Amino acid sequence: MPILSAALLLLATMAPAADTTEPTEARIQEIIQAFAAKEAEFAQARENYTYRQTVRIQELDESKRVRGRFEVISDIIFSPEGKRTERVVHAPVSTLQRIQLTPEDEQDLRNVQPFVLTTKDLPKYHVRYLGRQTVDEISCYVFAVKPRQMLKGERYFAGIVWVDDQDLQIVKTYGRGVGLLRKDYDNQFPKFETYRQQIDGKYWFPVYTIADDVLMFQTGPQPIKMIVKYEDYKQFKSDVKIIYGEAVGEQPAETSPPKPN
């Protein structure tokens, strides 16, 4: 059956093959610019979502038993006027003994651990291509990221990012928060991993961050565990309706004619 054989051969040549070739240097720069633009879109879209954030930190003793705990659960919501705000719904008294959260830790929780590398932030970082890797069956480009320079009061990400080679969005990060610190201040930061998940079929949102590390303080090593969950993403939609004049198709209520005297 030569006709059928020819048809099968044509379909085989038309079927797309998985691209496993390494990109050229020019293509790498195009990929970096493209995923930074996609990250900028995602960052803007995330500002229109509400979600719940749960932070749990455990301080461990020498036997790896829990010695102290910190927990706070917050809802990222919008006020009736549409202003984005954070509402704490659960915050028991911290029992941490050897560690405490600093302003730098709070900056990392908000901005570094759910790391987003947008077009605006790209000049702050040196981005180096490492190769390809599969993460949870997702084919990814892998990049090493570190700040070009650090300014006082700013926090940065230093580590590795995995970028979906189809959607060109970050799906996983591994690293730590870095920045300029006072030399007389013993502040240590854990390595962490942040995973993302596709929400509403378009953007990859961070869903959890985990850390299992030993902080090397001047007073000695301190093992810690941390998990941050980002849950229940919902797109914010205002229920307020503005009507100018009478609605189309709506007739004014009938009134009876005046009665004669």
C-alpha positions as CSV (number, residue, x, y, z in Angstrom):
1,M,0.0,0.0,0.0
2,P,2.3,2.8,-1.2
3,I,-0.2,5.5,-0.7
4,L,-0.7,4.7,3.0
5,S,3.0,4.4,3.5
6,A,3.6,7.7,2.0
7,A,1.0,9.3,4.2
8,L,2.5,7.8,7.4
9,L,5.9,9.1,6.3
10,L,4.5,12.6,5.8
11,L,2.9,12.6,9.2
12,A,6.1,11.5,10.8
13,T,8.1,14.3,9.2
14,M,5.4,16.8,10.3
15,A,5.2,15.7,13.9
16,P,7.1,18.3,16.2
17,A,10.1,16.8,17.9
18,A,11.2,17.8,21.4
19,D,13.9,20.4,21.2
20,T,16.8,19.2,23.3
21,T,19.5,21.2,21.6
22,E,21.3,23.7,23.7
23,P,20.5,27.3,22.8
24,T,23.1,29.7,21.4
25,E,24.3,32.6,23.5
26,A,22.1,35.0,21.5
27,R,19.1,32.7,22.1
28,I,19.9,32.6,25.8
29,Q,19.7,36.4,26.0
30,E,16.4,36.3,24.2
31,I,15.1,33.7,26.6
32,I,16.2,35.8,29.6
33,Q,14.4,38.9,28.3
34,A,11.3,36.9,27.4
35,F,10.9,35.2,30.8
36,A,11.6,38.5,32.6
37,A,8.7,40.1,30.6
38,K,6.5,37.2,31.5
39,E,7.5,37.6,35.1
40,A,6.5,41.2,34.9
41,E,3.1,40.2,33.6
42,F,2.7,37.7,36.4
43,A,3.8,40.2,39.1
44,Q,1.1,42.6,38.0
45,A,-1.5,39.8,37.8
46,R,-0.7,38.6,41.3
47,E,-1.5,42.1,42.7
48,N,-5.1,41.4,41.8
49,Y,-5.3,38.2,43.8
50,T,-6.2,37.5,47.4
51,Y,-4.7,34.6,49.2
52,R,-3.8,33.2,52.6
53,Q,-0.1,33.1,53.8
54,T,1.0,30.8,56.6
55,V,4.4,31.1,58.1
56,R,5.8,28.4,60.5
57,I,9.3,28.4,61.9
58,Q,10.7,25.8,64.2
59,E,13.8,26.2,66.3
60,L,15.5,22.8,67.0
61,D,17.8,21.7,69.8
62,E,20.9,19.6,69.5
63,S,18.8,16.4,69.3
64,K,16.7,17.9,66.5
65,R,13.7,18.2,68.8
66,V,11.5,21.3,68.5
67,R,12.5,23.8,71.2
68,G,10.6,26.9,70.0
69,R,7.9,27.9,67.5
70,F,6.8,30.9,65.5
71,E,3.6,31.0,63.5
72,V,1.5,33.7,61.8
73,I,-1.4,33.3,59.4
74,S,-2.4,36.3,57.3
75,D,-5.0,37.0,54.6
76,I,-3.8,39.2,51.8
77,I,-7.1,41.0,51.0
78,F,-8.6,44.1,49.5
79,S,-10.5,46.8,51.4
80,P,-14.0,47.9,50.1
81,E,-12.1,50.8,48.5
82,G,-9.9,48.3,46.6
83,K,-6.7,48.9,48.6
84,R,-4.5,45.8,49.1
85,T,-3.8,45.0,52.7
86,E,-2.7,42.2,55.1
87,R,-5.0,41.0,57.9
88,V,-3.5,38.7,60.6
89,V,-5.9,36.0,61.5
90,H,-3.8,33.8,63.8
91,A,-0.6,34.7,65.6
92,P,0.2,32.8,68.9
93,V,3.0,34.0,71.1
94,S,6.4,33.1,69.8
95,T,8.4,30.6,71.8
96,L,11.6,31.0,69.9
97,Q,14.6,31.2,72.2
98,R,17.8,31.7,70.2
99,I,16.5,33.3,67.1
100,Q,14.2,36.3,66.3
101,L,12.8,37.7,63.1
102,T,14.4,40.9,61.9
103,P,13.2,43.4,59.3
104,E,15.5,41.7,56.8
105,D,13.7,38.4,57.5
106,E,10.3,40.0,56.9
107,Q,11.6,41.5,53.6
108,D,12.7,38.0,52.6
109,L,9.3,36.5,53.4
110,R,7.5,39.1,51.3
111,N,9.8,39.6,48.4
112,V,12.8,37.3,48.2
113,Q,11.4,33.8,48.9
114,P,8.5,34.2,46.4
115,F,11.2,35.5,44.0
116,V,10.0,37.3,40.8
117,L,12.6,38.4,38.3
118,T,10.9,41.1,36.2
119,T,12.2,43.2,33.4
120,K,12.5,46.2,35.8
121,D,14.6,44.1,38.2
122,L,16.7,42.3,35.6
123,P,19.5,44.9,35.5
124,K,20.1,44.3,39.2
125,Y,21.1,40.7,38.6
126,H,23.7,38.7,36.8
127,V,21.9,35.8,35.1
128,R,24.0,32.8,33.8
129,Y,22.6,29.9,31.8
130,L,23.4,26.4,33.4
131,G,21.5,24.0,31.1
132,R,18.3,22.1,30.9
133,Q,16.5,20.0,33.6
134,T,13.1,18.5,34.2
135,V,11.2,19.5,37.3
136,D,8.0,17.5,38.0
137,E,7.8,16.5,34.4
138,I,8.2,20.1,33.3
139,S,11.1,20.8,30.9
140,C,13.0,23.8,32.1
141,Y,15.9,26.2,31.4
142,V,18.1,26.5,34.5
143,F,19.8,29.8,35.4
144,A,22.1,30.9,38.2
145,V,21.1,34.3,39.6
146,K,23.1,36.7,41.8
147,P,23.0,40.5,42.4
148,R,25.4,42.6,40.5
149,Q,25.8,44.9,43.4
150,M,24.1,45.4,46.7
151,L,22.7,48.6,48.1
152,K,22.1,49.4,51.7
153,G,18.6,48.6,52.9
154,E,17.8,46.3,49.9
155,R,17.4,42.6,49.9
156,Y,18.3,40.3,47.0
157,F,18.0,36.7,45.8
158,A,21.1,34.6,45.2
159,G,20.6,31.1,43.9
160,I,19.1,29.1,41.0
161,V,15.9,29.4,39.1
162,W,14.1,26.9,36.9
163,V,12.1,28.5,34.0
164,D,9.4,26.5,32.1
165,D,10.7,26.4,28.5
166,Q,7.1,26.7,27.2
167,D,5.5,29.3,29.4
168,L,8.8,31.1,30.2
169,Q,7.9,31.6,33.8
170,I,9.8,30.6,37.0
171,V,8.5,27.3,38.4
172,K,11.1,26.8,41.1
173,T,13.8,28.7,43.0
174,Y,16.5,27.6,45.3
175,G,18.8,30.0,47.2
176,R,18.8,32.5,50.0
177,G,18.2,36.2,50.7
178,V,21.3,38.4,50.7
179,G,22.1,42.0,51.3
180,L,24.4,44.4,53.1
181,L,24.4,44.0,56.9
182,R,26.0,45.8,59.8
183,K,29.3,44.0,60.8
184,D,28.4,44.1,64.5
185,Y,25.0,42.4,63.9
186,D,24.9,38.6,63.7
187,N,22.1,38.0,61.2
188,Q,21.9,34.7,59.3
189,F,19.5,33.6,56.6
190,P,18.5,30.0,55.6
191,K,18.7,28.4,52.2
192,F,15.2,27.8,50.9
193,E,13.2,26.2,48.0
194,T,10.1,27.8,46.6
195,Y,7.8,25.9,44.3
196,R,5.1,27.4,42.0
197,Q,1.9,26.1,40.6
198,Q,-0.2,27.2,37.7
199,I,-3.3,29.2,38.8
200,D,-6.2,29.9,36.5
201,G,-4.4,28.2,33.7
202,K,-2.0,31.0,32.9
203,Y,0.5,32.2,35.5
204,W,2.7,30.2,37.9
205,F,2.1,31.3,41.5
206,P,4.3,30.4,44.5
207,V,2.5,27.8,46.6
208,Y,5.0,26.9,49.2
209,T,8.5,27.6,50.5
210,I,10.5,25.2,52.6
211,A,13.8,25.5,54.5
212,D,15.7,22.9,56.5
213,D,19.1,24.5,57.4
214,V,21.6,25.2,60.1
215,L,22.2,28.9,60.9
216,M,25.8,29.5,61.8
217,F,25.6,32.2,64.5
218,Q,28.6,33.5,66.4
219,T,27.2,31.8,69.5
220,G,27.0,28.4,67.7
221,P,25.0,26.5,65.1
222,Q,21.2,26.7,65.2
223,P,19.1,24.2,63.2
224,I,15.8,25.5,62.0
225,K,12.9,24.4,59.8
226,M,10.6,26.7,58.0
227,I,7.5,26.4,55.8
228,V,5.6,29.1,54.1
229,K,2.3,28.3,52.3
230,Y,0.4,30.5,49.9
231,E,-3.1,29.1,49.5
232,D,-6.6,29.8,48.2
233,Y,-5.7,32.3,45.4
234,K,-8.7,34.1,44.3
235,Q,-8.9,36.9,41.7
236,F,-10.3,40.1,43.2
237,K,-13.5,41.3,41.6
238,S,-15.4,44.3,42.9
239,D,-19.1,44.0,43.6
240,V,-19.6,47.7,43.3
241,K,-21.8,48.8,40.3
242,I,-22.0,52.3,39.1
243,I,-25.2,53.3,37.2
244,Y,-25.5,56.6,35.5
245,G,-29.2,57.7,35.1
246,E,-31.8,55.1,34.6
247,A,-31.0,51.6,33.4
248,V,-31.7,50.8,29.8
249,G,-35.1,49.1,29.4
250,E,-36.2,50.2,32.8
251,Q,-39.4,52.2,32.7
252,P,-40.3,54.8,35.4
253,A,-43.2,53.8,37.7
254,E,-46.6,54.9,36.4
255,T,-48.4,57.6,38.3
256,S,-52.1,58.3,38.4
257,P,-53.3,61.4,36.6
258,P,-54.4,64.2,39.0
259,K,-58.1,64.1,40.0
260,P,-60.3,67.0,39.1
261,N,-61.4,69.2,41.9
